[in-house]
Amino acid sequence: MIKTQICDLLGIEYPILQGGMAWVSEANLAAAVSNAGGLGIISAMNVDAEHVRAEIRKCKNLTNKNFGVNIMLMSPFAADVAKVVVEEGVAVVTTGAGSPAKYMKEWLDAGIKVIPVVASVALAMRMEQYGASAVIAEGCESGGHVGEMNTMALVPQICDAVNIPVIAAGGIADGRGLAAALMLGAEGVQCGTCFLVADECVIHENYKNKVVSARDSDTIVTGKKFGHPVRSLKTPFSRAFAKMEQSDSVTEEQVMAFGAGSLRKAAVDGNIEEGSFMAGQIAGLVKSIRPTKEIVESMANEAEQLLNNAKNRLQ
């Protein structure tokens, strides 16, 4: 069985984390991933602290395993959620969209493992200085908000730059991706797109079906012009957004207003025309809807088999 230091650090069986995806990563999915031996994550997204508290308590009723909460630091409720994770005794916090520096002492004093998502070596080094337990090095192949560097280039550079464990993310959906990440120096992986099609994931069936039917070239990055690029599946909405973004006659405010609420329309309503179906480039490799336990265990088992048989591939 594959076991790395991230397993001991987080108290999990397999070095596999589920990403914190807004309108996707709620208690049911998080508990299913944790019960399968990985680390499930609840997304705090832009909701108020009491909503997050309710999800945490629901997850506790569904699993006795460790799970985490992802806090988007640009959220207007971030400070309140930062307190709730301490009050509720959450084991792990992952962060994105900002610096967690002002919350670190409180979290660390409470025994919380803090794992920021980073997209550059400089940011990874800064997070280590703040006391992060590990970092998630996320390449631009991932779904949702993305950086500039790809996973293959980013992960080994961050591994060389910091002394804390590195978790690879972006373009990983099976055992081949996990094995490759470990060979790059990572201690584990964070996956999002492959969990969109888990049985326990509560998103609309239209969303799951779009991921399953996606091809290798079916994602698009929009928002780059305004400094917040997002990767999603090609849809009428994403194509219209891209066209508006490049038009000199449309203001940034108009484009942002056009995109408001689009992720909820996809995840909750299944609105094919107006929804933003965020997914990574690896979507073309995701071929079926299946139980979370099967997703986690097949990834771990395949990676172990590949690594054990690696010498046989050499001439």
Secondary structure, DSSP 8 states (H G I E B T S, - for coil): ----HHHHHHT-SSSEEE---TTT--HHHHHHHHHTTSBEEEE-TTS-HHHHHHHHHHHHHH-SS-EEEEEETTSTTHHHHHHHHHHTT-SEEEEESS--HHHHHHHHHTT-EEEEEESSHHHHHHHHHHT-S-EEEE-TTSSEE--SS-HHHHHHHHHHH-SS-EEEESS--SHHHHHHHHHTT-SEEEE-HHHHTBTT--S-HHHHHHHHT--TT-EEEE-GGGT--EEEE--HHHHHHHHHHT-TTS-HHHHHHHHTTHHHHHHTT--TTT---B--GGGGG----B-HHHHHHHHHHHHHHHHHTGGGG--
